[in-house]
């Protein structure tokens, strides 16, 4: 489901006047509601690993709310999951039949952007970096900001701003796993998020280049087809590989767990979700805002 860009831009312009939630008119609300669907869990295919901490956070939210409040994003043609890997993983672990989704045309929709997460590790000495670079097969390459922005493979920037990459040619998936090995090696003895590195967007990562005793990692850029290909082989990238920016997100939906646990008509369940949400008020709450984290998309919230 895609909403006319002009409509969303107009909403954003009005919102910027006071940055308060704005009630959405019925015609637009119907479009947002009809972006919601359910999908059989067996059709869906993750493209990233999950970890226990992430699934426990999802479980905590569901137990607190007693409902599913965020749909996952999946490609309507292939079933590849683009966002919501831990929600999917939790439901699969507990043998749910359906998953709440927002289906999108991933490859052909140029309003859906694919980025990657840069990493950084603090308090790294030059001696430690030299040891890890030898262990992980890194070789030095010329350093430049332009080289970082136009890179074709991962670049690891040492504490003294020297650039390194892997000394062998790798496919995208294998390169990300080698990068994970580098992160894990640096993470030994350090308290960092999920036991790996801390993450940031490229713009912020570039600002860290002159930070003392800090390693900054710029992963290999990926294409949408890279993501599809790995998932369709039944394989995955490491956690926190991709960063997708969609046209819009909607949250505080209301789908009860019991409705997803039994095999019944998919169409009937979708129609029930649509009827329920068309009766609720929908608010536009802005673009580029923080809810539970920062979101770059246009954001809608049901009351």
C-alpha positions as CSV (number, residue, x, y, z in Angstrom):
1,X,0.0,0.0,0.0
2,X,1.4,3.4,-1.0
3,X,-0.2,6.8,-0.1
4,X,0.1,9.7,-2.4
5,X,3.3,11.6,-1.5
6,X,1.6,15.0,-1.8
7,X,-1.0,14.0,0.8
8,X,1.7,13.0,3.3
9,X,3.8,16.1,2.6
10,X,0.8,18.3,3.2
11,X,0.1,16.5,6.5
12,X,3.7,17.0,7.6
13,X,3.6,20.7,6.7
14,X,0.4,21.2,8.8
15,X,1.9,19.2,11.7
16,X,5.1,21.3,11.7
17,X,3.0,24.3,12.6
18,X,2.4,23.0,16.2
19,X,3.9,19.5,16.3
20,X,0.8,18.1,18.0
21,X,-1.2,15.0,16.9
22,X,-3.6,15.7,14.1
23,X,-6.9,13.8,13.6
24,X,-6.8,12.0,10.2
25,X,-9.9,12.3,7.9
26,X,-11.8,9.2,7.0
27,X,-10.6,8.9,3.4
28,X,-6.9,8.8,4.4
29,X,-7.7,6.7,7.5
30,X,-9.3,4.0,5.2
31,X,-6.0,3.9,3.2
32,X,-3.9,3.4,6.3
33,X,-6.3,0.8,7.7
34,X,-6.3,-1.2,4.4
35,X,-2.5,-1.3,4.5
36,X,-3.0,-3.7,7.5
37,X,-3.2,-7.4,6.8
38,X,-2.3,-10.8,8.3
39,X,-0.1,-13.4,6.8
40,X,0.4,-17.1,7.5
41,X,3.6,-17.5,9.4
42,X,4.8,-20.2,7.1
43,X,4.9,-17.8,4.1
44,X,7.1,-15.3,5.9
45,X,10.9,-15.4,5.6
46,X,13.3,-13.5,7.9
47,X,16.4,-11.9,6.5
48,X,18.3,-11.3,9.8
49,X,19.1,-13.4,12.8
50,X,17.2,-12.7,16.0
51,X,18.4,-12.9,19.6
52,X,16.8,-13.8,22.8
53,X,16.9,-10.3,24.4
54,X,15.0,-8.9,21.4
55,X,12.3,-11.5,21.6
56,X,11.9,-11.0,25.4
57,X,11.4,-7.3,24.8
58,X,8.6,-8.1,22.4
59,X,7.0,-10.6,24.8
60,X,7.1,-8.0,27.6
61,X,5.3,-5.5,25.4
62,X,2.6,-8.0,24.4
63,X,2.0,-9.1,28.0
64,X,1.7,-5.5,29.1
65,X,-0.7,-4.4,26.3
66,X,-2.4,-7.8,26.0
67,X,-2.5,-7.2,22.2
68,X,-0.2,-6.8,19.2
69,X,0.3,-3.1,18.6
70,X,2.9,-3.0,15.8
71,X,2.6,-4.9,12.5
72,X,5.7,-6.2,10.8
73,X,6.7,-5.2,7.3
74,X,7.0,-7.8,4.6
75,X,7.4,-8.0,0.8
76,X,4.0,-8.9,-0.6
77,X,5.5,-11.0,-3.5
78,X,8.1,-13.1,-1.6
79,X,7.0,-12.9,2.1
80,X,10.5,-11.6,3.0
81,X,10.3,-9.8,6.4
82,X,11.9,-6.3,6.2
83,X,11.2,-5.1,9.7
84,X,9.9,-6.9,12.8
85,X,12.2,-10.0,12.9
86,X,11.9,-10.4,16.6
87,X,8.1,-10.1,16.6
88,X,8.0,-12.8,13.9
89,X,10.5,-15.0,15.8
90,X,8.5,-14.8,19.0
91,X,5.2,-15.8,17.3
92,X,7.0,-18.6,15.4
93,X,8.4,-19.9,18.7
94,X,4.9,-20.1,20.2
95,X,3.4,-21.7,17.1
96,X,1.1,-18.9,16.1
97,X,-0.6,-19.3,12.7
98,X,-0.9,-15.7,11.6
99,X,1.2,-12.5,12.0
100,X,-0.1,-8.9,11.7
101,X,1.7,-7.3,8.7
102,X,1.9,-4.3,6.4
103,X,2.6,-5.7,2.9
104,X,4.7,-3.6,0.6
105,X,6.1,-3.8,-2.9
106,X,9.7,-3.8,-1.7
107,X,11.8,-3.9,-4.9
108,X,9.7,-1.7,-7.1
109,X,8.7,1.1,-4.6
110,X,11.4,3.8,-4.7
111,X,9.9,5.4,-1.6
112,X,11.2,2.5,0.5
113,X,14.8,3.1,1.3
114,X,17.5,0.6,2.3
115,X,20.4,1.7,4.5
116,X,22.9,-0.1,6.7
117,X,23.8,0.4,10.3
118,X,27.3,1.7,11.0
119,X,29.0,0.6,14.2
120,X,31.5,2.0,16.6
121,X,33.5,0.6,19.5
122,X,35.1,2.9,22.1
123,X,38.3,2.6,24.2
124,X,40.3,0.7,21.6
125,X,44.1,1.1,21.7
126,X,46.2,1.0,18.6
127,X,47.9,-2.2,19.8
128,X,44.5,-3.9,20.3
129,X,43.4,-2.7,16.8
130,X,46.6,-4.1,15.3
131,X,46.0,-7.5,16.9
132,X,42.4,-7.7,15.9
133,X,43.2,-6.7,12.3
134,X,45.7,-9.5,12.0
135,X,43.4,-12.1,13.5
136,X,40.5,-11.0,11.3
137,X,42.3,-10.7,8.0
138,X,42.2,-6.9,7.5
139,X,44.5,-5.0,5.2
140,X,45.1,-1.2,5.0
141,X,43.6,0.8,2.1
142,X,43.8,4.6,1.4
143,X,41.6,6.7,3.7
144,X,39.3,9.4,2.5
145,X,35.8,10.7,3.3
146,X,34.9,10.2,-0.4
147,X,36.1,6.7,-0.2
148,X,33.9,6.0,2.8
149,X,30.8,7.4,1.1
150,X,31.5,5.5,-2.2
151,X,32.7,2.2,-0.7
152,X,31.8,-1.1,-2.3
153,X,32.9,-3.2,0.7
154,X,33.2,-2.7,4.5
155,X,35.7,-0.1,5.8
156,X,37.0,-0.3,9.4
157,X,38.6,2.9,10.6
158,X,41.2,2.6,13.2
159,X,41.7,4.9,16.2
160,X,44.3,6.9,14.3
161,X,42.0,7.2,11.2
162,X,43.6,4.6,9.0
163,X,41.2,2.6,6.8
164,X,41.1,-1.2,6.6
165,X,39.1,-3.7,4.7
166,X,39.0,-7.5,4.3
167,X,41.9,-9.1,2.4
168,X,39.6,-11.4,0.4
169,X,36.6,-10.9,-1.9
170,X,33.4,-12.0,-0.2
171,X,29.7,-12.2,-1.1
172,X,27.5,-9.7,0.9
173,X,26.2,-12.2,3.4
174,X,29.7,-13.6,4.2
175,X,31.2,-10.2,4.5
176,X,28.6,-9.2,7.1
177,X,29.4,-12.4,9.1
178,X,33.2,-11.6,8.9
179,X,32.3,-8.1,10.1
180,X,30.4,-9.6,13.0
181,X,33.5,-11.6,13.9
182,X,35.4,-8.3,14.1
183,X,32.8,-6.7,16.3
184,X,32.7,-9.7,18.6
185,X,36.4,-9.6,18.9
186,X,36.4,-5.9,19.9
187,X,33.5,-6.4,22.2
188,X,35.3,-8.8,24.5
189,X,35.4,-7.3,28.0
190,X,33.3,-4.3,27.0
191,X,29.7,-3.5,28.0
192,X,28.0,-2.6,24.7
193,X,24.5,-3.0,23.3
194,X,23.5,-6.7,22.8
195,X,27.1,-7.7,23.4
196,X,28.3,-6.3,20.1
197,X,28.9,-2.8,18.9
198,X,26.9,0.4,19.3
199,X,25.1,1.5,16.1
200,X,24.4,4.7,14.3
201,X,23.5,6.1,10.8
202,X,26.3,7.0,8.4
203,X,26.1,10.7,9.0
204,X,26.6,10.3,12.7
205,X,29.3,7.7,12.3
206,X,31.3,10.1,10.1
207,X,31.2,12.6,13.0
208,X,32.9,10.0,15.2
209,X,36.0,9.7,13.0
210,X,38.2,12.0,15.1
211,X,37.0,10.6,18.4
212,X,40.0,9.3,20.4
213,X,40.4,5.5,20.9
214,X,37.3,4.7,18.8
215,X,36.9,2.3,15.9
216,X,34.2,3.2,13.4
217,X,32.9,0.6,11.0
218,X,31.2,1.4,7.7
219,X,29.6,-1.8,6.4
220,X,29.2,-2.7,2.8
221,X,26.1,-1.1,1.2
222,X,23.4,-3.6,0.2
223,X,20.8,-3.7,-2.5
224,X,17.2,-4.7,-2.0
225,X,17.9,-7.8,-4.2
226,X,20.7,-8.8,-1.8
227,X,18.2,-8.9,1.0
228,X,15.6,-10.8,-1.1
229,X,18.2,-13.3,-2.3
230,X,19.5,-14.2,1.1
231,X,16.1,-14.7,2.6
232,X,14.8,-16.7,-0.3
233,X,17.7,-19.1,0.2
234,X,16.4,-19.7,3.7
235,X,19.5,-17.9,5.1
236,X,20.0,-14.7,7.1
237,X,22.3,-11.8,7.7
238,X,23.6,-11.1,11.3
239,X,21.4,-9.0,13.6
240,X,21.3,-5.2,13.0
241,X,22.4,-5.4,9.3
242,X,19.8,-3.4,7.5
243,X,18.0,-0.2,8.2
244,X,14.8,0.2,6.2
245,X,12.9,3.5,5.9
246,X,9.3,3.0,4.8
247,X,6.8,5.6,3.5
248,X,4.8,5.5,6.7
249,X,4.3,3.4,9.8
250,X,1.1,2.9,11.9
251,X,1.1,1.7,15.5
252,X,-1.1,1.1,18.5
253,X,-3.2,-1.3,16.4
254,X,-5.3,-3.8,18.2
255,X,-5.0,-7.4,17.3
256,X,-5.6,-10.0,20.0
257,X,-3.2,-12.9,20.4
258,X,-6.0,-15.5,20.4
259,X,-7.1,-14.3,16.9
260,X,-3.7,-15.3,15.5
261,X,-3.4,-18.7,17.1
262,X,-5.9,-20.6,15.0
263,X,-6.2,-21.5,11.4
264,X,-9.2,-19.7,10.1
265,X,-10.1,-17.7,7.0
266,X,-7.4,-15.1,6.3
267,X,-9.9,-12.9,4.5
268,X,-12.4,-13.0,7.4
269,X,-9.6,-12.0,9.9
270,X,-8.4,-9.2,7.7
271,X,-11.9,-7.8,7.3
272,X,-12.4,-8.0,11.1
273,X,-9.2,-6.0,11.6
274,X,-10.3,-3.4,9.0
275,X,-13.8,-3.0,10.6
276,X,-12.3,-2.6,14.1
277,X,-9.8,0.0,13.1
278,X,-12.1,2.0,10.8
279,X,-14.2,2.6,14.0
280,X,-11.1,4.0,15.9
281,X,-9.6,7.5,15.6
282,X,-6.4,7.8,13.8
283,X,-3.9,10.5,14.4
284,X,-0.9,11.8,12.4
285,X,1.9,12.4,14.8
286,X,4.7,13.6,12.5
287,X,7.8,12.6,10.7
288,X,11.3,12.1,12.1
289,X,10.1,11.7,15.6
290,X,10.9,9.5,18.6
291,X,8.3,7.0,20.0
292,X,10.1,4.0,21.5
293,X,13.1,5.0,19.3
294,X,13.7,7.4,16.4
295,X,11.6,6.9,13.3
296,X,12.4,8.7,10.0
297,X,9.0,7.9,8.4
298,X,5.5,9.5,8.5
299,X,3.9,8.2,11.7
300,X,0.3,7.3,12.4
301,X,-1.2,6.2,15.8
302,X,-4.6,4.8,16.6
303,X,-6.2,6.3,19.7
